[in-house]
Amino acid sequence: MRACRPLAPSGGLRPRNGRQGLLWHRAVVPSLLAIGIAGTAWGQAGRPDASPKAPLPKNERVGPWQPADGGIQIPLWPANTSLARPDSSDRPEGTGNGTRLVAGRKWHWASYVTRPTMTVYRPKGRNAGSAMLVLPGGGFEVIAIDLEGTEICDWVVRQGMTCAVLKYRVPQVWPSVDGKQQRPKVLLGLEDAQRAMGLLRQQAASYGIDPHRIGVIGFSAGAYLAANMSNTDDRTYPLRDAADRQSPRPDFAVVAYTARMLDDSKGRNSLDLKPWVTISAKAPPTMILHAMNDPMDKVRQPLAYALALSDAGVPVDMRIYAKGGHAFGMRPTADPISREWPGQVRQWLHNIGML
């Protein structure tokens, strides 16, 4: 569940065209995935699990991830829709767990996702009439399906909200040009997130939710997707049905330990955004969560984004803690941020009228 870093640029590997590109993906991408997943533990969570212990053995199996706790998994796209494939060549979808522990427990991923889904969880008691789309992280390599997905929905439904976890297409390489990371022109995860938001709005009546009270929460790579969704209505795919005629922009956004936004080429203290980051005055109220000691995505990432939103007149709340590392999800550790941020988000949702 790597922290929003590209698959290849650091090693000088770049996607290639034609048969050579296919061979590259078959030979290199699986290895990069294995290396990336195995190396993520150093920033993942609070200090109790970041000690220099031997990595846990990986356990992977072929087969799509399936919810085990009552969620209803829904295909995002009609079966006859031709979708752009991620950088997994012909590998079948899989699931796995391993690397290091987060708060004393394993975390699990979905990988090689070619047919994206959203899994919907309904509140069992009071229904507040609002909903949240959860975008797990994973560095655009895998989907951290429990740590930053189903476990978040467990909390969301307890607040009386409907929750949907997105399993978007991965892996997708962010290419490097002249040593600089570039955003793919077509970001598959963004297409899937926009489609999911449209489906939730189009089916709002059946879920008992207000189509104008649907927000998003994203972690790491998913946080970048949440920010991207917040600032554009444009789609890179043709509209297919009534769901795609709904607005893909969320009504509120929670952005947790984001990356891929800061242009640090202008110096250590730069707060400029990458050229691919656009800011819209139509972005929804946003709450940002981050730890000062995040070793993967420095705190200037969310600071730059928050200042840009504020300059555009968008309401922004921030919660920055001294410690917490990266990718702590909602699992309590010794670091206060991991135990306190859910309450902070709940109060904020009340403040903006979503609870």
Secondary structure by P-SEA (a helix, b strand, c coil): ccccccccccccccccccaaaaaaaaccaaaaaaaaaaacccccccccccccccccbbbbbbcccccccbbbbbbcccccccccccccccccccccccccccccbbbbbcccccbbbbbbbbbccccccbbbbbbbbccccccccccccaaaaaaaaaacbbbbbbbccccccccccccccccccccaaaaaaaaaaaaaaaacccccccccccbbbbccaaaaaaaaaacccccccccccccccccccccbbbbcccccccccccccccccccccbbbbccccbbbbbbbccccccccaaaaaaaaaaaaabbbbbbbbccccccccccccccccccccaaaaaaaaaaaaccc
